[in-house]
């Protein structure tokens, strides 16, 4: 058997086509939840965002970059990723103080509060709660 790995997530296993293993084509025997694969990619993106934050936080373009994360909070397809990024940028370590002011001035508080309506099962609500926690601190 061979594993198919995307990032750190096993998305499938391929085994021999027949009992004797003589087939050249494999058979996909397991498919992991695509959400797990997407979350793995999101985690990698958040880590990359952290590296960019450390490098560009003092740049004149940084406020505009953070503000560009506000409008995606309103779209269900992008809300969780935007809230996750804002939560990460709001954490006490690193560039948080500057980011807090930018998020507030860009109008980020109301859409983060609106995401809380998704409840405990919502990834976007969880990340919005984290961002609001850090912003309030």
N, C-alpha and C positions, 0 to 999 in steps of 0.2 A: 504494500500500500504506500501511496505517496500523499502527503498532506499538501493542500493548497492554502497558503497563508497570505493574508492581506494585512500589512502592518503587523500587529501582534495577535490578530484574530485568525483562528483556523476557520476557513469558510467551507472546506470540504475535504474529503479523502477520496482518492481514486484507487481502485483495486483492479485486478486482472479481469478481463472480459469473460472468461469461462472458468470452470472448476479446475481445469488443468493449467490455467494461467497462460495459455498459448496465444491469447488474443492480443493484437497490437493496440487495440483501443481499450481504454479503461472505462470503468463504470463509476459514476459519481454516487457514493454511498451515503454521504452526510452533507447537509447544508446548514450551516449555522444561521442564526437569526441575522438578517441584513442590518437590523438596528445595531447589533454589536459591532459589526464592521464599520458602520457610519460613526458610532461613538468613538471607535479607535482612531478614525481619521480626524474627528473633532478634537480629541485630546492632543494629537500631534499638531494640529493647527493652533491650538491654544498655547502650546509650548513655543511654537514659532512666533506667535504674537508677543509672548513674553520677551523673547530675544529682541524683537523689533522695538518693543517698548523701552528696553534698556538702552538701545542704540539711538533712537529717534525722539525720545520724550522731550528733549529741549529744542527740537526742530520747530520751525514756524508752521510746518504742515501737520504737526501732531494734533492740534485741536480739531482740524478739519477731518483727520482720519478717525478720531474718536466720535465726532459728531455724525459721521457717515454710518455708524452702528445704530443710531437711534431709529431711523425710519424702518429698518428691517424688523424691529420689535413688533410692528403692527401686522406683519404678514405671517400666517401660521407656518409656512414652509421655512422661514428664516428666523423666527422668533427665538427658538432655543439656542441657536448658534450665536445670535447677536447678544442675547442675555448672558450666555456663558462667557463671551469675550468681555462684556462690560463688567461682569462679576470678577473676572480675572484681573482686569485693569483697575478695579476698585480695591483689591486686597491691600492690606497695610504695607506689605513688602514692596519695594521698588518705587514706581512712579505714581503711587496712589493719590497723593495730595493734589498734584497738578491734574490728574485724571478726574478726581472728584469734582473739582470746579468746572472742568470742561463738560462733564456729563450733565451737571446741574444746569449750566448756562445753555446747553444745547436742547434742553427740555426733556431730558431722559427720565426724570422721576415719574411723571404720569404714565408713560407706556410701561415702565417696569411695574408699577402698582397694578395696572390693568392686567398684566400677565398673571398676577397672583390668583385671579379668578379661575385659572386652570386647575387649581386644587393640588392636593398632595401627589397625585399620579402624574402630573405634568412636569416634564423636564424643564420646560421654559419657565414655569412658575418657581421651580426649585432654584434655578440659576438667577431669576429675577429677585427672589428673596435674599440670596447671597449678595447680590450687588447692592440691594437696598440696605442690608445689614452693614456692609462696609461703608456705604455712602453716609449712613447715619452716625457712624463711629467717628 
